[in-house]
Amino acid sequence: MTETNYTMEQIANQSSIEKVVIPPFPVIDRDPSHSLTTSSFRASDYLRAITIPTALTTAYYFATYRHKPTTAVWAAIAFPLSYLSQYDIVQQRLRGYRMNKVECAKHNIEYKYTVDLHH
């Protein structure tokens, strides 16, 4: 066995990272905690988390000719998934990957684009 000493340049050239994505909006927190995420939910987030699965569950109920057992299973899946989807959207705002003007104002951070979005 031979020992190989790698320089930082050699390691960097062998990296599997192809592109670094810089968030276009201010970063509130790079790794938001659960409490920060849930406290950053807006009324519109809760509304979306409730109305979308409600509409889908109602449509499923009527599409299956009012079959209650499968509708209950559908709702048991749809509501948590909808909440988790909204949770992810809130985390994206906190990480700067979605427009976060409200969050910036709440945390006293200047709102500005960090990269040019028009190229």
FENTAWO-V750042 format. One record per backbone hydrogen bond with DSSP energy under -1.0 kcal/mol. CO is the residue of the C=O (numbers start at 0). NH is the residue of the N-H. If there is no record, write none. Layout:
BEGIN
co nh
CO NH
CO NH
END
This chain:
BEGIN
co nh
6 10
7 11
8 12
9 13
11 14
23 113
32 36
33 37
34 38
37 40
41 45
42 46
43 47
44 48
45 49
46 50
47 51
49 53
50 54
51 55
52 56
53 57
54 58
55 59
56 60
57 61
58 62
59 63
60 65
61 64
65 67
66 70
67 71
68 72
69 73
70 74
71 75
72 76
73 77
74 78
76 80
77 81
78 82
79 83
80 84
81 85
82 86
83 87
84 88
85 89
86 90
87 91
88 92
89 93
90 94
91 96
93 27
93 28
95 24
99 103
100 104
101 105
102 106
103 108
END
